[in-house]
Amino acid sequence: MPEHGSADAQNHPQTPPPLSDKALAVFAFAAYHQLESGEPVTGVVRRDGAGHEADEEAIAELREAGLVKVEERRVLFSDQGEAVLGALIGALRTVAPQS
């Protein structure tokens, strides 16, 4: 499940470090939920108790890059992580303009 938050971080992207596909998938999951709900997303559920879990290697990579804060059941995006998510969504809109 996504965590919803402010649009401010989305408007101040910084250059993120190179990320693996698994780490990018965490942002893709968050982007899907933000686009689907129309609400800013500030994090994702790490473990939902129903067998769905975020990839631990991806989460470790994002934590080391300073893009997330990891809690027991949630992964919260830092300001830079929220900016990366905003930039990703912006890039999607550039590649496939909205109607």
N, C-alpha and C positions, 0 to 999 in steps of 0.2 A: 504494500500500500504506500502511496506517495504521502509526503508531508508537504503541506502548502505554506507558502511564504510570500515575501515581498518581491516586487518587480525591480527594486532598486539595484540589486546585485546583477540582474540580467543586463542592465544598461552600462555596466562597468567591467567588461571582460578584460582579463589579463592573459598573457600568453601562457597556456598550460604546458607542462612537460609532455614529452611523447608518451602516449598511453597505449597499452595492449588492446586488442579487440575485446577481451573480457572486461576490461575496465570501461571501455567505451559502451559496452552493452548495458552497464549500470545506468549510464546517462541516457542511452536509447530507451530504456524502460521508463525512466523518469520523464523523458520527453514525450513518450506516448501518453502517459497519464496527464501531463500538463496540457497537451493538445486536445486530448479527449475531454477533459473536465473544464478547460478554460481557466483553471486556477493555477497560480504559481506553485511549484513543487520545491520543497526545501530538503527532501530526503526520501528514502525508501525503507521499507521493512527489511530487516536483515533475516529474520526468521519469523514466519507467520504462525507456527504451531501446527500447520496442516501439511507439513512436508516441503514447503517451498522455502528455499534458502538462497541468499545472494552468494555468489562465488567468493570464497574466502581469499583466494589469491588476488582477485580483482579488488576486493575491499582493502586488503593490505597495501596494494599498489596505490590506491587512491588516498589512503591514510598517509603513506610515506610521502606522497606528492603534496600533502596539505590541502587536499580537496574535500575531505570528509572528516567527520568525527564519528567514531564507532561506539555505539552503545550496545547493550546486551541484545536487544531486539530490533534496533533501528540504526540506520546509517544516515547521518545528517550532513548535508552539504555545507562546507565553509562558504564564506562570501565568494571566494575564488571559484569554488565548486558550483555555486549558483550562477556565477558569471559564465562558466563553461557551458552549463546547461542552456542558459539564455543564448549563447553564441551558436550552439548546436541547433537550437530551434530556429534561430535566425537564418542559419545556413540552409536548413530544410526549406524554409520559405523562399529563399533565393533560388534554389534549384527547382522547386515546384511552387510557383506563385499561387496564392490563394485566389479563389473565385469570389 
